[in-house]
Amino acid sequence: MGDENYDVIVIGSGYGGSVAACRLSMAGARVCLIEKGKQWTAQDFPKNSFSILAASKIELRKWGLCFGSDKALFQIYEQGDSLCCVACGLGGGSLVNAGVLAPTPIRTRRSLEWPEEWNKDWEACQETALTMLGSNNIPFEFSSAKVMKQVVEEDIEDCKADPMKLSINFGQESTVQTKGAQDAGSCLACGNCLSGCPYNAKNSIDKTYISSAIQVGLSS
């Protein structure tokens, strides 16, 4: 970081880190975001089972064994009866999730642990996040979307029967900032969302929150 002085140093560029870095940068703070992983581009993502294994780090703590690079896209940890898989790269978990944007359950918002003033701004803040992530309705129904819709309707109390929304582009002009990235592509229903979108159609947070933060002076 040289001789630079910062007001805030954020470690990790996942959802928590990127949103914090973005909001603090926009508020005028001098922010440095530290991420150990690399910046992944569409052509870098694995497209078959062999390349997924090559892009993985597996750590078996019980046996003291570790395979793969510290900067591998998938970081898999086993300890006891637990298995954890996290993403490593600029954008964190957004690189390897399906981009599903579900509404906040009503029962969650009823918790007395939330500050009262938060409930007043909840809808507006949720809409701000959906806009930043390029929320789009699915113009056609994938098999996986049918399953997700059923889960949402059954498990989320007071859920409206709205179409499933994803942070993915479906042929329309991108609504998010992609400074420094290649032009956004269109979803081809390839099913690779969970190993990184090879067509640059997913609005992962390196293209949204982090890109916006960089435009106002974030260092990374």
N, C-alpha and C positions, 0 to 999 in steps of 0.2 A: 504493500500500500504506500510505500515511500514515505514522503513527508506530509502526506495529506492529513488533514484533521477532519474528524467526523463527529456529528452529534449522536448518531446511532449506528451501531454495527448489528446487522441481522445475519444470523447463521442459518443457512438452509433456504432454498428457494421453492419450497412446496407451497401449498395454499396459505398456510399461516404466515410464512416468511415473506412471500411475494406480496400478499395483500398489505401486510404491515409496512413493507418497504415502499410500496406504491403510495399508500395514504400519507406516510410520513414525508416522503419526497414532495408530494403535492402540497403539503402543509408548510413547506419551506425548510425542512430539516435536511442537513447534509448526511446522507445515508450511504453506507457501504454494505452490500449484500455479498456474503461469502457462500460459495457453493463448491463442493469438492468435485462434482461431476462435470461433464462437458456439455456443450450446447449441441443437442441432437437436431439434425435436419431430416427431412422426409426420407431422403435416400439412405440415411444411416440406419434406420430401424430394421430389425430382423423381419424377414418375410417367410421363413419356414422353421421347422422344429430344430434343425441343426444350428441355424444362426441364432435362435433364441437361446440355446444352450451356450453358444459362444459368447453371448451378451449377458451371461449370468455369473454371479459370484455366489458360491454356496459355502456356508460356514457351519460345520457340525461341531458345536462347542463341547458336546459330551465326549467326543473322540479327539478333540484338539486338531481337527482337520479343516482346511480351508482351500477352496479351489476358485480360480478366477480372479479378475482384476478388481482393485478397489474402486475403479471408476466404471464398472460394468453397469449396464442399464438396470438389470434386476439384481437386487441384493437379498439373498435368501438366507435366513438364520433359523437354525433348529436348536432348541434347548428343551430337554425333558419331553413333554408331550405337546409342545407348542411349535408352530411353524409360522414364521413371519416373512413376508415378501414386501420390500419397499423399492421405490424407484430411485435411481441416482442420475441426476442430470439437471440442467437448467429448466425448471418447470416442475420438478419433483413428481409427485404422484399423478399430476394431470397428464403426464406423458403416457401412462399405462392404465388409465381408467376409461370407462365407456362414455364419459362426458354426460352422464344422466343428471339432469337438474330437477330434483324433486322439491316440492314446497315444504316449508317447515311444518311439522306436525302441530296441530292445535294444542295437543297435550303438552308438548315441549314448551310452548309459549305461555302456558298457564303456570309454569313453575314460579313460585314466589322468590326464588333465588335471583331471577333476572331483575335488574333495576327497573323501576316503574316507567322511567322515561324512555327506556328501550322499546317498550311496546307501542309507544306513540309513533315511533319512526320505523317500526319493523317492516311494514309493507314497502315504504319508500326505499329503505336500504336493500331489501330483497330485490326490488326492481332494478336498482343501480347495479347490483352484482350480476343479475341476469343479462343486463345490457352490456356490461363489460365482458362477459364470457360469450357474447354472441349467441344468446339463446334462440333456438329455432325449433319450430314444430316439424315433426317428421312428415314429409309429404307422402310417404308410403309406409306400410307397416312391416317391419322385420319380424321374424319369428321371436327373436329375443325381446323386441319391444312389447309384444303381446304378453310375454311372461312378466316383464317388469311392470307393465300396467296393472296386471292382475295382483302382483305383490303390493303395489302402491294402494290400490283400491281396498284390498283386504286388511292391510296392516297399518295404514295411516288413517287415524281418526278424522272424520269430517273432511275427507279428501274430495275435492271437486273432480268431476269426470273430464278434466281438461286433457287435451292431447299431450302425450309424452314430449318433453322438451329436451334437446341435446345441445351441447356447445359444439356443434358441428355444422359445417356449411353444406347445403344440399343444392348447389347449382346457382343460388342467388348470389348477388354481390356481397362480399364480406362486410360485416358491420363493425369489425374490430380493427384496431391498429396493428399493423404487422411490420413496423419499421425494422429494417435490418434483416427481415426474413423474406423468403421467396413469396410470390403471390399465392394467396390462398387457393387451394384446389377445391374440388367438389367430391362429396362422398360417393363411392362406387359400391358400397355395401360389401366390401371385401372381408369384413369381420376381423380386421387386424387392430381394432381400437386398443385392445389390451396389450399389444406389443408395440405401440406407437403407430401413428397413422402414416403410411408410406406415400400418401397422396396429398399431404399437407392440408387436409380438410378439417381437422379437429382444432378447435380454438384452445389449445393448451395454454397455460398461464405465462409461458415465456413469450407468447404472442399478444397477450392481453395486459395483465397487471404489470409484468416486468417491462414490457415494451413501453407502456405508458410512463413508468417510473424513470426509465432511461431518458425519455424525452424531456424530463424536468430535472435531470442531473444525477440520477443514481449511478454510483460506481459499483462495478462487480468484478 
